[in-house]
Amino acid sequence: MSRDITSQMVDAIEAPVVHPFFALWIDLPDPVAVWTGTGPINFAGVDWIGAGGVGSLDTIGEDTDGSATGVKATLLNIPSEFRDDIADQAQRGSAMQLWFGALNEDLQTITAVKRVWRGRVDTYEVVDSGNSIAVTVTGESRARDQNRPAIKRFTDEYQQRKYPGDKFFEYLPQMAEVSILWARGDQAGASAAIDVGGGGRGGMLGAMVKMV
């Protein structure tokens, strides 16, 4: 991250007083866009809702073997009226992003912001405490896909998921039961033609005449 950090972010980090924040975005049918402050803010073309805090946030980095680690964020104090809506929408594989930013002294203006991680939702958990709920979302980096085999199937069902409307494999199952009859020439007639005229040049000439 340090190699492509912006000058605005450097200035914000090196300031005498830093007011950092995190923001979490999940691509659901009704997208989730929350940040760790209060009130609404806007950046990256998205309106973010203040969640008031994050219960926990795992470290972003790599294991000793170079494999990418995931991210787990816990959002607290979410009104319980959203419990069913969140549970119905949450699904594994949804795009997920984590942003880091800094505010100025009045805590209202964003001085710098940067996306620090992106991946997909792996698991989620909703805990209802009565008046509010806590949502824990675990995401995994896209880099983990490098360790998974790419499974592709030559079936109509798989083709329809990738390319809806493509009928290339539509009749593939029936083809396995089809008997293919290859055309065969009159081998007996061809043998007789070659024997006409005997051996030598005369025999070859007779064979050619017969075949024509």
Secondary structure, DSSP 4 states (H G I P E B T S, - for coil): -GGG--HHHHHHHHSSS-EEEEEEEE--SS-EEEESSSS-EEETTEEEEE-S-EEEEPPP-B-TTSPBP-EEEEEEEEEGGGHHHHHHH--TT-EEEEEEEEE-TTSSSEEEEEEEEEEEEEEEEEEE-SSEEEEEEEEEEGGGGGGS------SHHHHHHHSTT--TTTTHHHHTTPPP------HHHHHHHHHTT-SHHHHHHHHHHHH-
